[in-house]
Amino acid sequence: MQVSITAETEVLYRQLLEKARQALSNSYCPVSGFSVGAAILTEDGAVYTGCNIENAIIGGSICAERTAFVKAVSEGERKFKIVAIVAAKAKDCWPCGYCRQYMREFGADIVVVVESADGTLRTHTLEELLPHALVTG
């Protein structure tokens, strides 16, 4: 079930998607060639961005969503509202299972927003994307 989108939230979602698009320009993806950007909004109104960074070492790569969360958490943030995700070569770029679990640690009600090929926004909470998640808190 998609999270309802109001005129006010649509403006906010599109602003975050634009910040995610800006972040994907810093992507380092020599293996996959699949650039991804993410922008997260904290409950206090701060925005953190991230891009995917690949590495030749197995397990050394990190997705855009986790990059943004690592930056935010390392600065003391713990409460998040929205995650916007974009990819250079695809629309409807939803987070992978690893990222869903990682982000879910910080809240079931965090909204994930992506843009469809026709420009419409699609949203789901992390609870919807990953029901019955394993969390420590």
Residue, then its C-alpha position, 0 to 999 in steps of 0.5 A: m500500500q502506497v503512502s498517500i501523497t499530498a501537494e505539500t509532501e510531493v514538493l518535499y519528495r521532489q526536492l529530495l529526489e533532486k538532491a539524490r540526483q545531484a549525489l549520484s553524480n559522485s557515484y563510483c561504479p566501475v564494476s556495474g556502471f549503475s550510478v545511484g544517489a540517495a537523500i535522507l531527511t531527518e526529523d530535525g529537517a537536515v538532509y544527508t546525501g550519498c552515492n554508491i561506491e564500488n570496490a574490487i574487494i568483495g563486500g567492500s562496496i556500499c550502496a547510496e542509501r547506506t552511504a547517506f545513513v552512515k554520514a548522518v549517523s556518524e554526525g549524531e542523527r538517529k531519527f529519519k523521516i524520508v529516503a529518496i532514491v534515484a538511479a541514472k539508468a533506471k526508474d523505480c530504483w528501490p533499495c536492495g534487501y541489505c539496505r532495507q534491513y540497514m535502514r529499518e534499524f532506524g524506524a519502520d515508518i521511514v518513507v521511501v520515495v522513488e520516481s516512476a518512468d512516467g514521472t509519478l512518485r511511488t512511496h512505501t514505508l520501510e515496514e511495507l518494504l521489509p515486514h518482520a525485520l530484525v532490529t536491535g531496538 
